[in-house]
Amino acid sequence: MGKVTRLVVLSSELPSEMHLLIYELHADVTIKETCYGMLIHGDEPKITALTNTIRRIDPGAFIKERGFIPGDPRRCRADRGGGARPGFYSLKKEYDVLPMIARAVAELPYEEKPTLPEKPEKIAVERFREIAESDVSTEP
């Protein structure tokens, strides 16, 4: 498996404690501390195990894939001349409400993890062509 990067937004008040814990785990990953949590980069199985540990410690943690490794010049503010990175203001707002979302999720009444809805069958190319080429008159 390849390397992946995860963006971790922590709902806890002390994200520095989470950073220390991850350092203590001696995980062979790259960690970049941020004002909202951290970026972690490394082999996919190690990152998956690490994110599972983070979720057990902080169930309200928001974790998602990130397309750029920490320090990537396309996202690094130092290389772009400063200023907030694209998406920062949206992330800041989400960070502010994350503790409330974490409390709400913890109180959900389900006993097992919700299942994802089934995806509908894909339409055949020929059927799609028929639909696209049919007369789609707007008159009644």
C-alpha positions in Angstrom: 0.0 0.0 0.0 1.0 3.6 -0.5 1.5 6.6 1.6 -1.5 8.7 2.7 -2.0 12.0 4.5 -4.8 12.6 7.0 -6.1 16.0 8.3 -7.0 15.6 11.9 -9.2 18.3 13.6 -9.5 17.6 17.3 -12.5 18.5 19.3 -10.6 18.3 22.6 -9.4 21.4 24.3 -5.8 20.2 24.5 -4.6 19.0 21.1 -1.0 19.2 22.3 -1.6 16.2 24.6 -2.7 14.2 21.5 0.4 15.2 19.7 2.5 14.0 22.6 0.6 10.7 22.8 1.3 10.0 19.1 5.0 10.9 19.5 5.1 8.4 22.5 3.6 5.7 20.3 6.7 5.9 18.2 4.6 5.6 15.1 6.8 5.8 12.0 4.8 8.7 10.5 5.3 12.4 9.8 3.3 14.7 12.1 2.8 18.4 11.5 1.1 20.1 14.4 -1.5 22.8 13.5 -3.6 25.2 15.4 -6.7 22.9 14.9 -5.0 19.5 15.3 -2.4 17.9 13.0 -1.5 16.4 9.7 -0.2 12.9 9.7 1.5 11.2 6.8 2.9 7.7 6.3 2.1 4.2 5.2 -1.6 3.6 4.9 -1.9 0.7 7.5 0.0 2.7 10.1 -2.1 5.8 9.5 -5.3 3.8 9.7 -4.2 2.3 13.0 -3.2 5.7 14.3 -6.5 7.4 13.3 -8.4 4.5 15.0 -6.4 5.3 18.2 -7.2 9.0 17.9 -10.9 8.3 17.5 -10.9 6.1 20.6 -9.2 8.9 22.6 -11.2 11.8 21.1 -14.5 10.4 19.6 -15.3 13.9 18.3 -12.1 14.1 16.2 -12.8 14.9 12.5 -10.4 13.0 10.3 -10.3 13.2 6.5 -8.0 12.5 3.6 -5.8 15.3 2.4 -4.4 15.4 -1.1 -1.1 17.1 -0.1 1.7 16.0 2.1 2.7 18.2 5.0 5.0 21.0 3.7 3.8 20.6 0.1 4.8 23.9 -1.7 1.4 24.1 -3.4 -0.2 24.5 0.0 2.6 25.9 2.2 1.9 29.5 3.1 5.7 30.3 3.2 6.0 29.4 -0.4 2.8 31.3 -1.4 3.8 34.5 0.3 1.8 34.2 3.5 -1.9 34.6 4.3 -4.5 32.0 5.2 -4.4 28.8 3.2 -7.4 28.1 0.9 -10.3 26.7 3.0 -8.9 27.9 6.3 -11.8 30.1 7.2 -14.3 27.3 6.6 -12.2 24.9 8.6 -12.0 27.5 11.4 -15.8 27.7 11.6 -16.1 23.9 11.6 -13.4 23.8 14.4 -15.4 26.2 16.5 -18.6 24.0 16.4 -16.8 20.6 16.5 -17.2 20.1 20.3 -21.0 20.6 20.0 -21.1 18.1 17.1 -19.0 15.6 19.1 -21.4 15.8 22.1 -24.4 15.3 19.8 -22.9 12.3 18.1 -22.0 10.7 21.4 -25.7 10.9 22.4 -27.1 9.3 19.3 -29.3 6.4 20.3 -28.1 3.7 17.8 -26.5 0.6 19.2 -24.6 -0.3 16.0 -22.9 1.7 13.4 -25.3 3.1 10.8 -25.1 1.4 7.4 -24.6 3.3 4.2 -27.6 3.3 1.8 -27.2 1.0 -1.2 -26.0 2.7 -4.4 -28.5 2.5 -7.3 -27.5 0.4 -10.3 -25.5 2.2 -12.9 -27.4 2.9 -16.1 -26.3 1.2 -19.2 -24.6 3.4 -21.8 -27.1 2.4 -24.5 -30.0 3.4 -22.3 -28.4 6.7 -21.4 -28.0 7.4 -25.1 -31.7 6.6 -25.7 -32.6 9.1 -22.9 -30.3 11.8 -24.2 -31.5 11.5 -27.8 -35.2 11.3 -26.9 -37.5 14.2 -27.5 -37.5 16.2 -24.3 -40.2 18.6 -25.3 -41.4 20.9 -22.5 -44.9 21.3 -23.9 -47.7 19.5 -22.1 
